[in-house]
């Protein structure tokens, strides 16, 4: 576990057994299953879906962080 300046702990949400890890494994396996059903090692549409969802998640999480930061600064 890492920590921020000031001692705030940062947990690895992708550590083995954590919810994000389990969800990621499920998503990865679903992608592999789709490729298997399509008879392909990889499928560009599956990759586009997964990469797009990862980018959307990143953008939304950064936006949520920014809103939280603004609220914290306004409260000071």
TIMAR-947021 format. One line per 10 residues: their letters; for each residue x, y, z of C-alpha. Coordinates in Angstrom, 2 decimals. Layout:
A) X:Y:Z; ...;
! end
This chain:
XXXXXXXXXX) 0.00:0.00:0.00; 1.31:3.43:-0.94; 0.65:6.69:0.82; 0.25:10.32:-0.14; 1.98:13.26:1.39; 0.30:13.74:4.75; -0.05:10.01:5.34; -3.26:9.23:3.44; -3.16:5.57:2.36; -3.69:4.53:-1.25;
XXXXXXXXXX) -4.99:1.00:-1.67; -4.35:-0.99:-4.84; -7.90:-1.68:-5.98; -6.55:-4.13:-8.55; -4.75:-6.29:-5.97; -5.61:-9.99:-6.09; -9.04:-10.65:-4.61; -10.14:-6.99:-4.63; -13.39:-6.10:-6.41; -11.71:-4.26:-9.32;
XXXXXXXXXX) -9.40:-7.21:-9.89; -12.34:-9.63:-9.96; -14.34:-7.37:-12.28; -11.37:-6.93:-14.61; -10.83:-10.69:-14.74; -14.51:-11.15:-15.63; -14.35:-8.54:-18.39; -11.15:-10.06:-19.76; -12.68:-13.55:-19.75; -15.86:-12.30:-21.46;
XXXXXXXXXX) -13.70:-10.76:-24.20; -11.80:-14.03:-24.59; -15.10:-15.94:-24.78; -16.39:-13.62:-27.52; -13.19:-14.07:-29.51; -13.43:-17.84:-29.10; -17.03:-17.84:-30.35; -15.93:-15.74:-33.32; -13.08:-18.16:-34.00; -10.46:-15.43:-33.60;
XXXXXXXXXX) -7.46:-14.89:-31.33; -8.34:-11.20:-31.14; -11.21:-9.12:-32.44; -10.86:-5.42:-33.18; -14.48:-4.70:-32.22; -14.02:-6.34:-28.81; -10.81:-4.34:-28.33; -12.60:-1.12:-29.36; -15.37:-1.79:-26.83; -12.95:-2.55:-23.98;
XXXXXXXXXX) -10.62:0.35:-24.74; -13.54:2.75:-25.12; -15.03:1.71:-21.78; -11.65:2.12:-20.09; -11.30:5.63:-21.52; -14.86:6.57:-20.49; -14.20:5.29:-16.96; -10.98:7.29:-16.76; -12.64:10.49:-17.96; -15.55:10.12:-15.54;
XXXXXXXXXX) -13.27:9.35:-12.60; -11.06:12.35:-13.36; -14.17:14.54:-13.58; -15.42:13.22:-10.22; -12.01:13.89:-8.68; -12.04:17.44:-10.03; -15.53:18.09:-8.63; -14.45:16.75:-5.23; -11.30:18.87:-5.26; -13.30:21.99:-6.11;
XXXXXX) -15.75:21.27:-3.28; -12.87:20.77:-0.82; -11.17:24.01:-1.86; -14.48:25.91:-1.67; -15.03:24.59:1.86; -11.72:26.02:3.08;
! end
